[in-house]
Amino acid sequence: MSIFYKLFFLTFFISTGLISENVTPELSAINHSIESLKQNVQNQEKIRIQLILYQKINKEFLKNPDDKELLFQMVKLADTLFENIKKSHMTQNFSPEFLSELTLFSQIASKRGVPKP
């Protein structure tokens, strides 16, 4: 059984009270670290989904550059995606060109008053 599954089951048993724990500072620190990692993975999955959708909309917009609805969706999603990337401290994972593209669309979104989700 992989370490991930062992940790998952241990965390499950502790959280349901099936295994009691003496909470020491070390145990508290590792519990906090595990929760932080879980939150980071959830944030990265959210960014991944938004990125896939953004790329799909961007591709469609390039085929139909006169479609204002696609443009609106792309600008709105770029703004949200860029904010989530910054909040997750993941800007180093993306190329400067891509971040510039998102920055441009984010600026358009803020100037046009595109509603935030």
N, C-alpha and C positions, 0 to 999 in steps of 0.2 A: 504494500500500500504506500502511495507516495506521501511525502511529508505534508503536502497541501491537504490531503484528505484526513490525515491524522490531526492536523491543527484544526481543521473544520469540525471534526467530531468532538475534539476536546473542548473547543469553544462552545459548541452546541450543548454538550453535557454540563458545562459550567454555567452557561446562561439559563438553562432550564432547571438548575438546582440539583441535578442528578449527581454531580460531583461538587463537594464543597471545596473552597479554596481559602487559604489564609492569605489575605491580600498584603503582600509585602511591597515595599517601594519598587523592587525589581519586577515583580509580577504586574504591578500597576503600570509600570513603564512599558512593558512588553504588550500589555492589553491595549494601551493607548496607541502604540505603534501599529498593532494589528488593525485597529479601527481606522487609523489614518490611511493605512494601505488600502483597506476596503473602499474608503471614500475616494481615494485617488483613482482606483480602478473604475469606480462608477463614473467619475468625472471624465476619465479618458474614453470610456465607452460612449458617453454622451457626445463628446467631441468627435469621435469616430463616426457616429451616425450622422451628425450634422455635416461633417466633411463629405461623406458619401452623397448626401442630399444636395449639398452645395455644388459638388462637381457635376451631378446629374443636371441640375437646373442651369448651371453655367454652360454645359454642352448644348442643351436645348436652346438657350438664348443665342448662342453663336450661330445656330441654324436659322433662328427667327429673330434677328436683331430689332425688328420693329414691334415685337410683342412687349408692350409696356407692363403687362401683368407678370411676365417672367422676369423682367428687369426689377420690378418691385419686390418679388419674392427673393431674387438673388441678393439685392441690396440689404433687405431685412435679415436674411439668413447670414450673410457675410458679417453684418454688424454683431449679431448674436454669437456667431462662431468666434469672431475675434475677441469679444469680451470673455467668452469661456476659456479660450486659450490663455489669455492674460491672467485670469483669475486662478487658473490651474498652474501658472508659472511654467508653461510649456513652449514659450516662444522660441527657445533654442532648438526645439525639435522640428521647426519649419524653416523653409528657405526664406531669405530676406525678400525675394521677389514675391513669394506668396503672401507674406505678411504685409508687404506694400500694397498688394492688390486688396487685401481685406481692409487695410487702413483707408484706402481710397473709398471703398464702398461704405465703410463705417462713417466717414466724413459726409458722404452724400446722404446717408440715412439720417444723420443728425441735422443736416441743413434742411432736409425736406420734411423733417418731423415725422419720419417713419415710426409708427407705433412700436414700442418694445413688446415682446411677448410676455 
